[in-house]
Amino acid sequence: MRPMAATAQSSTPAAEPQPGLRERKKIKTRIAIREATYRLIERQGYDATTIEQIAEAAEVSPSTVFRYFPTKEDIVLTDEYDPLLEQELRERPADEPWFDSLRHVLRKAVGIGTAEDPEVSRLRTRLMVEVPAVRSRMMESMSVTGRLLSRVIGERSGRDPDGLEVRVFAMSLIGALMETSLYWAETGQGDDLADLVERTVNVLEHGLPPRNPQDRNTPRMTS
């Protein structure tokens, strides 16, 4: 879920092999580019921020920025969360109900994002609402996460990861999480994001809840 903070890689357990020098340099460069981008956007806005300005602030060349991030939108959206999502889902107990596994992993992801860099998380979701190019790129990137999720679902359920039902479920989840992030941003980010994600999973598992009489009076469909 890309609206999460872009620092998920710091959650890697200490017991796991640490990246080599070359990989650490790459991570450092990616973080420097991201942080420079966020600072510039906060100060002067998204449209006014150029790749040349980002490169100068990050102390790299424009070609280096493009080598790590093909577009400016990718700087905002790209993170290391997908591998974490895949790993966490695979490590859940094999006999655990699927939606319980999903709740656990998403709850952990929200905790990482909001605890480590809440302002970045808020900025990214706000840009998804305010900047059409960011929102469009986000929708394009959903297919990558959807394919990853399909593989995990296939492994856990014994189904074909390329089967229609698995693909529909995976993309339904990705789309639902994107809408959750948009809703959070559009409503001023006042709600607890973890609670919104929990509600989202409940809808996917059980369908729409009974209509609340206090909700806005909307016309009902009649036959």
Backbone as CSV, one residue per row, in Angstrom:
resi,resn,N_x,N_y,N_z,CA_x,CA_y,CA_z,C_x,C_y,C_z
1,MET,0.861,-1.185,0.000,0.000,0.000,0.000,0.891,1.226,0.000
2,ARG,1.078,1.833,-1.118,2.093,2.862,-1.258,1.864,4.139,-0.461
3,PRO,0.650,4.453,-0.038,0.552,5.604,0.827,1.247,5.441,2.164
4,MET,1.721,4.237,2.486,2.494,4.082,3.697,3.822,4.838,3.574
5,ALA,4.434,5.108,4.726,5.698,5.840,4.701,6.751,5.061,3.948
6,ALA,7.702,5.775,3.399,8.709,5.171,2.520,9.919,4.655,3.278
7,THR,9.738,4.224,4.517,10.867,3.776,5.320,10.665,2.373,5.839
8,ALA,9.865,1.579,5.137,9.564,0.241,5.629,10.797,-0.639,5.710
9,GLN,11.828,-0.326,4.936,13.003,-1.183,4.956,13.686,-1.166,6.309
10,SER,13.457,-0.145,7.126,14.106,-0.089,8.428,13.513,-1.085,9.404
11,SER,12.395,-1.742,9.023,11.779,-2.714,9.907,12.386,-4.100,9.755
12,THR,13.403,-4.268,8.897,14.020,-5.566,8.697,14.634,-6.059,9.999
13,PRO,14.284,-7.277,10.440,14.833,-7.778,11.699,16.352,-7.803,11.689
14,ALA,16.938,-7.561,12.860,18.402,-7.471,12.957,19.071,-8.792,12.619
15,ALA,18.338,-9.909,12.818,18.946,-11.210,12.588,19.122,-11.517,11.110
16,GLU,18.408,-10.801,10.241,18.501,-11.058,8.818,19.793,-10.475,8.260
17,PRO,20.330,-11.035,7.183,21.555,-10.502,6.581,21.380,-9.040,6.198
18,GLN,22.346,-8.239,6.553,22.296,-6.821,6.236,22.810,-6.584,4.812
19,PRO,22.301,-5.542,4.136,22.750,-5.286,2.764,24.219,-4.907,2.713
20,GLY,24.850,-5.194,1.564,26.250,-4.861,1.378,26.450,-3.376,1.171
21,LEU,27.707,-2.972,1.035,28.040,-1.557,0.904,27.348,-0.931,-0.300
22,ARG,27.389,-1.626,-1.433,26.779,-1.071,-2.645,25.279,-0.857,-2.468
23,GLU,24.617,-1.848,-1.857,23.176,-1.731,-1.656,22.861,-0.634,-0.648
24,ARG,23.693,-0.492,0.385,23.474,0.568,1.370,23.604,1.937,0.724
25,LYS,24.545,2.077,-0.210,24.700,3.345,-0.916,23.473,3.646,-1.764
26,LYS,22.925,2.608,-2.392,21.715,2.803,-3.194,20.549,3.247,-2.324
27,ILE,20.390,2.588,-1.179,19.308,2.959,-0.263,19.482,4.393,0.208
28,LYS,20.740,4.757,0.544,21.016,6.122,1.013,20.672,7.148,-0.061
29,THR,21.012,6.835,-1.315,20.716,7.751,-2.415,19.210,7.889,-2.624
30,ARG,18.495,6.770,-2.589,17.038,6.808,-2.757,16.389,7.654,-1.669
31,ILE,16.829,7.454,-0.430,16.265,8.217,0.682,16.575,9.697,0.529
32,ALA,17.805,10.026,0.110,18.180,11.438,-0.074,17.320,12.096,-1.137
33,ILE,17.050,11.389,-2.226,16.214,11.938,-3.297,14.786,12.149,-2.802
34,ARG,14.266,11.161,-2.094,12.902,11.290,-1.572,12.790,12.468,-0.601
35,GLU,13.712,12.524,0.344,13.635,13.573,1.364,13.764,14.952,0.743
36,ALA,14.632,15.083,-0.248,14.768,16.369,-0.943,13.470,16.726,-1.652
37,THR,12.842,15.736,-2.263,11.575,15.971,-2.969,10.492,16.429,-2.007
38,TYR,10.367,15.749,-0.880,9.337,16.118,0.093,9.545,17.538,0.617
39,ARG,10.811,17.892,0.897,11.085,19.246,1.400,10.691,20.299,0.373
40,LEU,11.064,20.073,-0.872,10.757,21.043,-1.925,9.256,21.164,-2.150
41,ILE,8.573,20.032,-2.157,7.118,20.069,-2.369,6.419,20.794,-1.231
42,GLU,6.852,20.546,-0.019,6.250,21.239,1.130,6.461,22.744,1.028
43,ARG,7.617,23.157,0.510,7.956,24.569,0.457,7.332,25.291,-0.722
44,GLN,7.307,24.639,-1.891,6.891,25.376,-3.084,5.803,24.691,-3.914
45,GLY,5.366,23.534,-3.483,4.299,22.850,-4.208,4.829,21.821,-5.188
46,TYR,3.948,20.904,-5.599,4.362,19.786,-6.452,4.744,20.249,-7.851
47,ASP,3.888,21.037,-8.486,4.128,21.426,-9.876,5.381,22.278,-10.031
48,ALA,5.682,23.099,-9.043,6.841,23.982,-9.141,8.159,23.257,-8.883
49,THR,8.097,22.049,-8.381,9.297,21.292,-8.052,9.776,20.527,-9.279
50,THR,11.024,20.769,-9.687,11.575,20.132,-10.878,12.596,19.067,-10.513
51,ILE,12.863,18.197,-11.459,13.887,17.163,-11.253,15.246,17.795,-11.010
52,GLU,15.540,18.893,-11.713,16.825,19.584,-11.531,16.955,20.103,-10.103
53,GLN,15.884,20.660,-9.564,15.915,21.148,-8.186,16.099,19.989,-7.203
54,ILE,15.406,18.899,-7.473,15.524,17.724,-6.602,16.956,17.199,-6.610
55,ALA,17.547,17.109,-7.795,18.915,16.620,-7.914,19.887,17.513,-7.147
56,GLU,19.727,18.812,-7.285,20.617,19.733,-6.581,20.473,19.598,-5.076
57,ALA,19.222,19.504,-4.593,18.990,19.398,-3.152,19.498,18.074,-2.598
58,ALA,19.434,17.011,-3.411,19.902,15.697,-2.970,21.386,15.491,-3.236
59,GLU,22.022,16.467,-3.894,23.446,16.414,-4.224,23.774,15.231,-5.126
60,VAL,22.928,15.053,-6.133,23.160,14.048,-7.165,22.861,14.701,-8.511
61,SER,23.128,13.988,-9.594,22.831,14.515,-10.921,21.397,14.184,-11.308
62,PRO,20.807,14.971,-12.231,19.465,14.630,-12.715,19.391,13.221,-13.293
63,SER,20.450,12.774,-13.945,20.438,11.423,-14.507,20.367,10.363,-13.400
64,THR,20.982,10.654,-12.250,20.897,9.726,-11.123,19.472,9.651,-10.600
65,VAL,18.798,10.793,-10.522,17.400,10.800,-10.084,16.571,9.907,-10.998
66,PHE,16.757,10.081,-12.312,15.981,9.284,-13.267,16.358,7.804,-13.217
67,ARG,17.591,7.507,-12.838,17.997,6.108,-12.754,17.275,5.397,-11.617
68,TYR,17.002,6.123,-10.562,16.300,5.538,-9.424,14.783,5.655,-9.541
69,PHE,14.320,6.740,-10.151,12.886,7.001,-10.262,12.584,7.522,-11.670
70,PRO,11.892,6.731,-12.503,11.640,7.137,-13.889,10.863,8.441,-14.025
71,THR,9.982,8.740,-13.071,9.189,9.968,-13.137,9.168,10.639,-11.768
72,LYS,8.769,11.891,-11.733,8.643,12.592,-10.453,7.571,11.938,-9.593
73,GLU,6.515,11.432,-10.236,5.449,10.757,-9.501,5.986,9.529,-8.768
74,ASP,6.941,8.844,-9.390,7.501,7.643,-8.766,8.270,7.971,-7.485
75,ILE,8.861,9.149,-7.415,9.568,9.537,-6.192,8.585,9.595,-5.029
76,VAL,7.407,10.121,-5.307,6.381,10.249,-4.265,5.816,8.894,-3.878
77,LEU,5.621,8.025,-4.865,4.853,6.803,-4.636,5.685,5.576,-4.295
78,THR,6.901,5.473,-4.833,7.678,4.248,-4.676,8.137,4.072,-3.233
79,ASP,8.012,2.845,-2.740,8.538,2.532,-1.420,8.996,1.083,-1.387
80,GLU,9.454,0.632,-0.230,9.922,-0.744,-0.070,8.883,-1.595,0.639
81,TYR,7.617,-1.183,0.556,6.600,-1.903,1.314,6.210,-3.229,0.679
82,ASP,6.173,-3.315,-0.648,5.696,-4.534,-1.305,6.439,-5.791,-0.843
83,PRO,7.784,-5.789,-0.816,8.477,-6.986,-0.317,8.105,-7.319,1.123
84,LEU,7.888,-6.281,1.950,7.497,-6.517,3.341,6.122,-7.166,3.402
85,LEU,5.204,-6.669,2.592,3.861,-7.242,2.536,3.923,-8.715,2.166
86,GLU,4.691,-9.023,1.135,4.812,-10.396,0.666,5.424,-11.288,1.747
87,GLN,6.499,-10.830,2.369,7.173,-11.620,3.398,6.264,-11.863,4.590
88,GLU,5.601,-10.819,5.064,4.747,-10.949,6.248,3.588,-11.907,5.991
89,LEU,2.977,-11.833,4.811,1.866,-12.728,4.511,2.327,-14.180,4.448
90,ARG,3.508,-14.396,3.884,4.022,-15.764,3.782,4.389,-16.333,5.152
91,GLU,4.726,-15.473,6.100,5.145,-15.951,7.418,3.984,-16.196,8.371
92,ARG,2.772,-15.832,7.977,1.617,-16.100,8.828,1.340,-17.605,8.871
93,PRO,0.740,-18.112,9.968,0.450,-19.551,10.070,-0.393,-20.043,8.902
94,ALA,-0.048,-21.215,8.388,-0.723,-21.737,7.199,-2.205,-21.969,7.433
95,ASP,-2.596,-22.297,8.689,-4.000,-22.578,8.966,-4.772,-21.351,9.443
96,GLU,-4.137,-20.200,9.446,-4.811,-18.973,9.877,-5.780,-18.514,8.801
97,PRO,-7.016,-18.142,9.166,-7.947,-17.626,8.159,-7.341,-16.459,7.398
98,TRP,-7.619,-16.419,6.102,-6.975,-15.443,5.225,-7.170,-14.009,5.696
99,PHE,-8.404,-13.656,6.057,-8.660,-12.277,6.449,-7.990,-11.921,7.775
100,ASP,-7.795,-12.902,8.643,-7.044,-12.640,9.878,-5.587,-12.307,9.548
101,SER,-5.008,-13.063,8.611,-3.641,-12.774,8.174,-3.553,-11.381,7.582
102,LEU,-4.528,-11.058,6.767,-4.543,-9.765,6.100,-4.638,-8.629,7.110
103,ARG,-5.516,-8.781,8.087,-5.641,-7.746,9.120,-4.332,-7.551,9.865
104,HIS,-3.680,-8.643,10.225,-2.425,-8.547,10.964,-1.371,-7.787,10.169
105,VAL,-1.208,-8.155,8.900,-0.168,-7.550,8.076,-0.455,-6.077,7.814
106,LEU,-1.698,-5.752,7.504,-2.038,-4.357,7.218,-1.942,-3.495,8.473
107,ARG,-2.318,-4.057,9.609,-2.195,-3.313,10.861,-0.731,-2.989,11.141
108,LYS,0.147,-3.955,10.872,1.578,-3.730,11.076,2.102,-2.679,10.102
109,ALA,1.633,-2.733,8.854,2.089,-1.768,7.844,1.678,-0.353,8.210
110,VAL,0.434,-0.192,8.659,-0.034,1.130,9.067,0.794,1.636,10.245
111,GLY,1.101,0.752,11.175,1.909,1.150,12.329,3.281,1.628,11.929
112,ILE,3.910,0.933,10.977,5.238,1.344,10.507,5.151,2.721,9.862
113,GLY,4.164,2.881,8.988,4.062,4.136,8.245,3.795,5.337,9.117
114,THR,2.837,5.195,10.041,2.449,6.354,10.848,3.436,6.623,11.973
115,ALA,4.114,5.587,12.458,5.036,5.789,13.574,6.367,6.363,13.120
116,GLU,6.880,5.906,11.974,8.211,6.313,11.559,8.228,7.673,10.876
117,ASP,7.226,7.981,10.075,7.225,9.257,9.371,5.793,9.668,9.027
118,PRO,5.014,10.054,10.031,3.603,10.375,9.782,3.402,11.523,8.815
119,GLU,4.291,12.516,8.828,4.110,13.660,7.943,4.287,13.274,6.478
120,VAL,5.239,12.381,6.214,5.434,11.915,4.841,4.212,11.141,4.374
121,SER,3.678,10.301,5.252,2.478,9.527,4.907,1.323,10.461,4.577
122,ARG,1.164,11.503,5.354,0.087,12.463,5.109,0.315,13.229,3.810
123,LEU,1.564,13.615,3.558,1.869,14.353,2.327,1.579,13.496,1.105
124,ARG,1.983,12.255,1.138,1.805,11.394,-0.026,0.324,11.178,-0.335
125,THR,-0.469,10.917,0.688,-1.894,10.714,0.439,-2.568,12.008,-0.011
126,ARG,-2.097,13.148,0.524,-2.664,14.424,0.078,-2.354,14.678,-1.390
127,LEU,-1.142,14.343,-1.825,-0.778,14.530,-3.225,-1.589,13.615,-4.138
128,MET,-1.958,12.423,-3.651,-2.801,11.537,-4.441,-4.139,12.169,-4.763
129,VAL,-4.642,12.970,-3.848,-5.927,13.641,-4.049,-5.768,14.895,-4.896
130,GLU,-4.716,15.656,-4.630,-4.584,16.984,-5.224,-3.924,16.980,-6.602
131,VAL,-3.102,15.994,-6.905,-2.315,16.003,-8.140,-2.772,14.858,-9.050
132,PRO,-3.446,15.158,-10.150,-3.931,14.093,-11.044,-2.830,13.166,-11.543
133,ALA,-1.639,13.705,-11.814,-0.553,12.862,-12.323,-0.127,11.828,-11.292
134,VAL,-0.110,12.204,-10.022,0.255,11.264,-8.964,-0.807,10.176,-8.840
135,ARG,-2.065,10.586,-8.871,-3.147,9.608,-8.752,-3.143,8.644,-9.933
136,SER,-2.888,9.162,-11.129,-2.856,8.317,-12.319,-1.713,7.311,-12.240
137,ARG,-0.541,7.773,-11.803,0.608,6.874,-11.679,0.359,5.824,-10.599
138,MET,-0.340,6.231,-9.542,-0.671,5.293,-8.484,-1.530,4.162,-9.023
139,MET,-2.486,4.486,-9.858,-3.365,3.466,-10.423,-2.583,2.521,-11.337
140,GLU,-1.600,3.058,-12.067,-0.760,2.209,-12.920,0.049,1.227,-12.081
141,SER,0.562,1.696,-10.964,1.428,0.855,-10.136,0.654,-0.210,-9.378
142,MET,-0.667,-0.042,-9.284,-1.472,-1.019,-8.553,-1.353,-2.415,-9.139
143,SER,-1.172,-2.515,-10.446,-1.108,-3.836,-11.073,0.101,-4.629,-10.589
144,VAL,1.211,-3.933,-10.293,2.414,-4.612,-9.805,2.145,-5.246,-8.443
145,THR,1.577,-4.453,-7.527,1.251,-4.982,-6.208,0.186,-6.059,-6.300
146,GLY,-0.750,-5.891,-7.228,-1.795,-6.892,-7.410,-1.237,-8.235,-7.828
147,ARG,-0.248,-8.238,-8.736,0.367,-9.495,-9.160,1.122,-10.157,-8.008
148,LEU,1.807,-9.340,-7.215,2.506,-9.875,-6.048,1.512,-10.525,-5.095
149,LEU,0.426,-9.845,-4.840,-0.578,-10.368,-3.920,-1.213,-11.635,-4.477
150,SER,-1.411,-11.698,-5.770,-1.989,-12.896,-6.392,-1.098,-14.111,-6.149
151,ARG,0.210,-13.916,-6.218,1.132,-15.030,-5.977,0.979,-15.561,-4.555
152,VAL,0.908,-14.650,-3.593,0.789,-15.069,-2.201,-0.548,-15.761,-1.964
153,ILE,-1.622,-15.196,-2.501,-2.940,-15.809,-2.341,-2.954,-17.203,-2.957
154,GLY,-2.339,-17.332,-4.120,-2.281,-18.629,-4.769,-1.555,-19.661,-3.928
155,GLU,-0.432,-19.246,-3.324,0.345,-20.166,-2.489,-0.446,-20.605,-1.257
156,ARG,-1.099,-19.661,-0.615,-1.806,-19.966,0.630,-3.091,-20.751,0.398
157,SER,-3.721,-20.532,-0.735,-5.017,-21.163,-0.989,-4.938,-22.378,-1.902
158,GLY,-3.757,-22.616,-2.490,-3.634,-23.720,-3.426,-4.316,-23.460,-4.752
159,ARG,-4.544,-22.202,-5.062,-5.206,-21.831,-6.311,-4.179,-21.340,-7.330
160,ASP,-4.627,-21.265,-8.567,-3.799,-20.732,-9.635,-3.689,-19.217,-9.449
161,PRO,-2.475,-18.674,-9.238,-2.344,-17.226,-9.036,-2.787,-16.401,-10.233
162,ASP,-2.842,-17.036,-11.413,-3.316,-16.335,-12.604,-4.791,-16.596,-12.878
163,GLY,-5.441,-17.339,-11.996,-6.860,-17.615,-12.172,-7.700,-16.360,-11.974
164,LEU,-8.843,-16.333,-12.604,-9.696,-15.142,-12.566,-10.072,-14.762,-11.138
165,GLU,-10.504,-15.729,-10.347,-10.983,-15.415,-9.008,-9.881,-14.806,-8.145
166,VAL,-8.678,-15.376,-8.238,-7.562,-14.848,-7.454,-7.201,-13.442,-7.903
167,ARG,-7.149,-13.222,-9.192,-6.801,-11.893,-9.705,-7.859,-10.856,-9.336
168,VAL,-9.117,-11.245,-9.412,-10.191,-10.319,-9.053,-10.097,-9.953,-7.576
169,PHE,-9.868,-10.953,-6.724,-9.780,-10.672,-5.297,-8.584,-9.780,-4.985
170,ALA,-7.431,-10.098,-5.575,-6.223,-9.317,-5.303,-6.401,-7.855,-5.708
171,MET,-6.925,-7.631,-6.912,-7.085,-6.258,-7.372,-8.209,-5.544,-6.632
172,SER,-9.209,-6.294,-6.165,-10.257,-5.682,-5.342,-9.661,-5.156,-4.041
173,LEU,-8.763,-5.937,-3.453,-8.113,-5.500,-2.226,-7.244,-4.273,-2.471
174,ILE,-6.439,-4.305,-3.526,-5.567,-3.166,-3.812,-6.386,-1.910,-4.067
175,GLY,-7.450,-2.042,-4.864,-8.307,-0.896,-5.139,-8.976,-0.375,-3.879
176,ALA,-9.399,-1.296,-3.003,-10.045,-0.890,-1.760,-9.087,-0.119,-0.861
177,LEU,-7.837,-0.568,-0.803,-6.859,0.136,0.029,-6.520,1.510,-0.543
178,MET,-6.505,1.613,-1.852,-6.273,2.923,-2.467,-7.417,3.870,-2.124
179,GLU,-8.651,3.374,-2.211,-9.800,4.209,-1.869,-9.777,4.600,-0.394
180,THR,-9.286,3.709,0.448,-9.170,4.035,1.869,-8.206,5.197,2.077
181,SER,-7.077,5.160,1.375,-6.102,6.248,1.487,-6.682,7.563,0.968
182,LEU,-7.397,7.483,-0.164,-8.018,8.690,-0.716,-9.058,9.256,0.248
183,TYR,-9.879,8.376,0.818,-10.905,8.817,1.774,-10.255,9.507,2.968
184,TRP,-9.173,8.905,3.471,-8.469,9.477,4.618,-7.968,10.880,4.299
185,ALA,-7.419,11.057,3.096,-6.901,12.371,2.707,-8.034,13.359,2.462
186,GLU,-9.088,12.915,1.784,-10.190,13.809,1.435,-10.957,14.290,2.660
187,THR,-10.941,13.513,3.736,-11.659,13.893,4.954,-10.747,14.557,5.978
188,GLY,-9.610,15.059,5.516,-8.726,15.821,6.385,-7.810,14.991,7.252
189,GLN,-7.729,13.686,7.012,-6.829,12.784,7.738,-7.067,12.821,9.239
190,GLY,-8.323,13.105,9.604,-8.658,13.155,11.025,-8.933,11.800,11.638
191,ASP,-9.398,10.854,10.827,-9.669,9.512,11.346,-8.380,8.737,11.577
192,ASP,-8.474,7.732,12.414,-7.338,6.833,12.612,-7.240,5.916,11.399
193,LEU,-6.093,5.938,10.708,-5.944,5.172,9.477,-6.087,3.675,9.725
194,ALA,-5.607,3.200,10.858,-5.719,1.773,11.169,-7.187,1.355,11.276
195,ASP,-8.014,2.219,11.857,-9.442,1.923,11.960,-10.090,1.880,10.582
196,LEU,-9.690,2.782,9.703,-10.243,2.795,8.347,-9.859,1.529,7.588
197,VAL,-8.618,1.095,7.744,-8.178,-0.130,7.075,-8.949,-1.334,7.612
198,GLU,-9.185,-1.359,8.923,-9.972,-2.443,9.514,-11.379,-2.477,8.923
199,ARG,-11.997,-1.301,8.786,-13.330,-1.224,8.175,-13.293,-1.709,6.726
200,THR,-12.222,-1.384,6.038,-12.086,-1.803,4.641,-12.044,-3.324,4.526
201,VAL,-11.235,-3.960,5.369,-11.142,-5.416,5.338,-12.488,-6.048,5.700
202,ASN,-13.209,-5.432,6.647,-14.522,-5.948,7.022,-15.489,-5.919,5.845
203,VAL,-15.451,-4.853,5.060,-16.332,-4.759,3.895,-15.985,-5.848,2.880
204,LEU,-14.691,-6.065,2.657,-14.274,-7.103,1.707,-14.703,-8.484,2.184
205,GLU,-14.654,-8.700,3.489,-14.985,-10.021,4.025,-16.489,-10.254,4.119
206,HIS,-17.225,-9.230,4.549,-18.637,-9.427,4.858,-19.602,-8.671,3.936
207,GLY,-19.077,-7.801,3.083,-19.949,-6.978,2.253,-20.366,-5.710,2.995
208,LEU,-21.261,-4.941,2.388,-21.708,-3.702,3.007,-22.435,-3.975,4.321
209,PRO,-22.115,-3.203,5.366,-22.836,-3.377,6.639,-24.251,-2.828,6.514
210,PRO,-25.139,-3.155,7.470,-26.497,-2.600,7.436,-26.471,-1.083,7.393
211,ARG,-27.397,-0.516,6.698,-27.453,0.939,6.531,-27.737,1.614,7.865
212,ASN,-26.915,2.602,8.185,-27.079,3.363,9.421,-28.174,4.408,9.221
213,PRO,-29.222,4.406,10.054,-30.297,5.403,9.895,-29.818,6.838,9.977
214,GLN,-28.666,7.055,10.630,-28.140,8.411,10.769,-27.360,8.860,9.538
215,ASP,-27.116,7.931,8.606,-26.404,8.306,7.399,-27.223,9.293,6.590
216,ARG,-26.542,9.968,5.670,-27.209,10.902,4.782,-28.354,10.199,4.064
217,ASN,-29.480,10.861,3.970,-30.664,10.284,3.354,-30.481,10.178,1.852
218,THR,-30.182,8.963,1.400,-29.975,8.744,-0.020,-31.076,7.879,-0.574
219,PRO,-31.459,8.080,-1.826,-32.539,7.285,-2.402,-32.165,5.825,-2.499
220,ARG,-33.123,4.945,-2.256,-32.884,3.520,-2.360,-33.324,3.036,-3.739
221,MET,-32.611,1.994,-4.198,-32.962,1.415,-5.488,-34.259,0.627,-5.329
222,THR,-35.129,0.787,-6.278,-36.389,0.062,-6.259,-36.480,-0.778,-7.502
223,SER,-37.186,-1.873,-7.390,-37.323,-2.765,-8.543,-38.456,-2.299,-9.438
